[in-house]
Amino acid sequence: MRRCDMKALRCGKNAPGSTEACHKTPEIRPFRVEHTHCETALRFVAVRRERFKSLRFREECVTPEQSGKAHRSPSDGAAAEFALLSFPVIRVAMPVDPDVTFADSPRPVNGGAGPGRAGAVQPRLAPDSYTDGGATLAGADRPNPRLISNVVFNQLDANGDPIDMPSQERLSSLLWVWGQFLDHDLDLTGSSAASGTATIIPPSDDPHYPAGAIIPFNRSDFLAGTGTSAANPRQYANQITSFIDGSNMYGSSAEVAAGVRDGAKLRITAEGTIPLGVNDPVFGASAITGDIRSNENVALFAMHALFAREHNRLVDELAAADPTLTTAELFQGARARVEAIMQAITYNEFLPKLIGEGAIAEYTGFKSDVNPAILLEFSTAIYRLGHTLLSPTIERMNENGTTHALGNISLRDAFGRQPGLLESTGIEAIFRGMSNSTSQDFDTFMAEDVRSFLFGTTVGRDLAALNIQRGRDHGLPSYNEMREALGLGRVTNFEQISSDPEIVARLRAAYGDVDRIDLWVGGLAEDSVGGGIMGETFRAVMIEQFTRLRDGDAFWSQTRGFTQVELRELWGTTLSDVIQRNGDVTHLQDDVFLAYARQGGGDGADTLIGVQGERNLLIGGAGDDTLIGTSSSDHLFGDAGADRFEAMGGRNVMEGGAGGDTFVIDVKTMSMDTIRGWEAGDAVVFTNTGGVAPLTIVACI
């Protein structure tokens, strides 16, 4: 017999408890309950069976100064024998500190005078591969770009119908939306006929383009004085700041920065979207925001509207905290916080999906010798990864999971800022739909909407062919040359690139020789490594680029001067948080880059059952509902009523509401489940306890 403590716990203090003999219990893996009232003493009564003698409780009551710290379970061996209940306070938004505004030390609008400024050159990681003279397109011996697109990227079946190839990791469509939003904060390279043309001629037997059709292509604008010889190849300027600084919202020039503002706030319509200019002296008829590409598609435009709302919300919060703050203090204070949130979402949520957790080393501070400029290989090839993730449909969804009355939008119809398209449903329908829908897989297949209908309804452009041609225009190294420059070693056969026989066959049919493969194509074809979706070539460049962007930024949020309390709050913010506090989306998964199938009930007593093979977002509604999850990680909302939650495996979040809720946890399948809204009258029931009768824990607050 061992002896253990059965203790009633209060917030931050163990009350005296009895000591009993206890039998060895089956292992119950950790779960946690989150509550919001740290000042309330919590007492728990264990309804025990004779053979299940005791239950070990542990409480962590997190103070505001500690909020944002990761929850960790005890590692001692004894704890494994007992059910472990951990009670961190649910993280709620902390108030802003009005003393921290950065008005006296704002980030330079144009990025300052260093290599991350607007207009700075995009350096190369590998030597250029221009055919001759430092300017002629690379890859003279490589196949026609449209031919490669037809052979390698075609995602149609034998009948010409699109094939759905959803993400194997069930990543959501918001992944590519954020990726594009972030890209427009990092780099922009102009092009014009004055820099030369490189028209793509489709093959004579092309199934889409009629005879005589062309795909126009203007070459990129290059720095004056470059491209004169092999020793002086063309170089390209980044027209915007390279930092994660919200330049896509705030601009990279003084003129644009002034034009987007309305006092301390950003200009926004009554419907909460980005306005269009009307003979505007700065923007003309374009959207009044920091980047000229904001209206490329309706989902991207919704993201711009979301972060304009977040900026304005932060202005109001700062003003309420200190009414004496000046317009400059309000604007700069809100902008600095938006920058921090964008950085947090990128490094905490977005990048781990691409390159895996822990791929980038811990931050140790600003390094003046690190060049934060955007690498040419990154902007021209590696970060065009999102084009293969594009789904052919932009979903618009109601809160209960039904399709909006105005329907979904095909991707080919979503290009450009169409007046009323976003206002008709609001940005909320877009975010519900895109967090519900699954992106396409990361591979060498591409939706026909962008492979043949880009910016055109009948005969559009081919994004895959354009990407291939742009790489040659910029003199990028071939796939093998890039691998060699990175120290990864050259491949000698197609099978070394991918384990997928179809991808191998398509690459061989298109190129014939591994040394002819274009960088963008080869990188997409690689098997994933490191816990993310990217292969080793793209992953290596991503790690290099995002390490530089962080370490070479003198205004990086983690060293800029925020209090530790507010910094933890900002870096604990997720994209889900931003969406929910800036609109009418009231139910959303914690990580919106993972697709969750949304399903809602009505006002009555509903039984909602998750779909096997999907992550599920189940919304009970007002009645006494039963929410049954699956073996995946599900998010269950009870709302009002006495609801029953059944967690069947995975890492689940169960959110109770008003009424006595019952949370049923299967001991055999649980990993780390989280309970929110834990109130008096609620109960947790453990089932499948290894021959021991079910155990119930009742809250009696």
Stockholm file with secondary structure:
# STOCKHOLM 1.0

chainA/1-701         MRRCDMKALRCGKNAPGSTEACHKTPEIRPFRVEHTHCETALRFVAVRRERFKSLRFREECVTPEQSGKAHRSPSDGAAAEFALLSFPVIRVAMPVDPDVTFADSPRPVNGGAGPGRAGAVQPRLAPDSYTDGGATLAGADRPNPRLISNVVFNQLDANGDPIDMPSQERLSSLLWVWGQFLDHDLDLTGSSAASGTATIIPPSDDPHYPAGAIIPFNRSDFLAGTGTSAANPRQYANQITSFIDGSNMYGSSAEVAAGVRDGAKLRITAEGTIPLGVNDPVFGASAITGDIRSNENVALFAMHALFAREHNRLVDELAAADPTLTTAELFQGARARVEAIMQAITYNEFLPKLIGEGAIAEYTGFKSDVNPAILLEFSTAIYRLGHTLLSPTIERMNENGTTHALGNISLRDAFGRQPGLLESTGIEAIFRGMSNSTSQDFDTFMAEDVRSFLFGTTVGRDLAALNIQRGRDHGLPSYNEMREALGLGRVTNFEQISSDPEIVARLRAAYGDVDRIDLWVGGLAEDSVGGGIMGETFRAVMIEQFTRLRDGDAFWSQTRGFTQVELRELWGTTLSDVIQRNGDVTHLQDDVFLAYARQGGGDGADTLIGVQGERNLLIGGAGDDTLIGTSSSDHLFGDAGADRFEAMGGRNVMEGGAGGDTFVIDVKTMSMDTIRGWEAGDAVVFTNTGGVAPLTIVACI
#=GR chainA/1-701 SS CEEEEECCEETTEECCCEEEEECCCCCCCCEEEEBSCTTSCCCEEEECCTTSCCCCBCCCCCCTTTTTCCCCCCCCGGGGGSCCEECCBCCCCCCCCTTCCCTTSCCCTTCTTSTTSTTCBCCCSSCCCCSSTTTSCSCTTSCCHHHHIIIIICCBCTTSCBCCCBCTTCBBTHHHHHHHHHHHHHCCCCBCGGGCBCCBCCCTTCSSSCTTCCBCCBCBCCCTTCSSBTTBCCCCBCSSCCSSSCHHHHCSSHHHHHHTEETTEECCCTTSSCCBCSSBTTTBTSBSSSCTTTTSBHHHHHHHHHHHHHHHHHHHHHHHHCTTCCHHHHHHHHHHHHHHHHHHIIIIIIHHHHHCTTCSCCCCCCCTTCCCSCCHHHHHTGGGGGGGTCCSEECCBCTTSCBCTTCCEEGGGSBSCCTTTTTTTHHHHHHHHHHHSBCBCSSSCCCHHHHTCBTCSSSCBCHHHHHHHHHHHTTCCBHHHHHHHTTSCCCCSGGGTCSCHHHHHHHHHHHSSGGGCBHHHHHHHSCCCTTSSSCHHHHHHHHHHHHHHHHTCTTCGGGTTCCHHHHHHHHTCCHHHHHHTTSSCCCCCSCTTBCCEEEECCSSCCEEECCTTSCEEEECCSSCCEEECCSSCCEEECCSSCCEEEECSBSCEEECCSSCCEEEEETTTBSSEEEESCCTTCEEEEECBTTBCCEEEEECC
#=GC SS_cons         CEEEEECCEETTEECCCEEEEECCCCCCCCEEEEBSCTTSCCCEEEECCTTSCCCCBCCCCCCTTTTTCCCCCCCCGGGGGSCCEECCBCCCCCCCCTTCCCTTSCCCTTCTTSTTSTTCBCCCSSCCCCSSTTTSCSCTTSCCHHHHIIIIICCBCTTSCBCCCBCTTCBBTHHHHHHHHHHHHHCCCCBCGGGCBCCBCCCTTCSSSCTTCCBCCBCBCCCTTCSSBTTBCCCCBCSSCCSSSCHHHHCSSHHHHHHTEETTEECCCTTSSCCBCSSBTTTBTSBSSSCTTTTSBHHHHHHHHHHHHHHHHHHHHHHHHCTTCCHHHHHHHHHHHHHHHHHHIIIIIIHHHHHCTTCSCCCCCCCTTCCCSCCHHHHHTGGGGGGGTCCSEECCBCTTSCBCTTCCEEGGGSBSCCTTTTTTTHHHHHHHHHHHSBCBCSSSCCCHHHHTCBTCSSSCBCHHHHHHHHHHHTTCCBHHHHHHHTTSCCCCSGGGTCSCHHHHHHHHHHHSSGGGCBHHHHHHHSCCCTTSSSCHHHHHHHHHHHHHHHHTCTTCGGGTTCCHHHHHHHHTCCHHHHHHTTSSCCCCCSCTTBCCEEEECCSSCCEEECCTTSCEEEECCSSCCEEECCSSCCEEECCSSCCEEEECSBSCEEECCSSCCEEEEETTTBSSEEEESCCTTCEEEEECBTTBCCEEEEECC
//
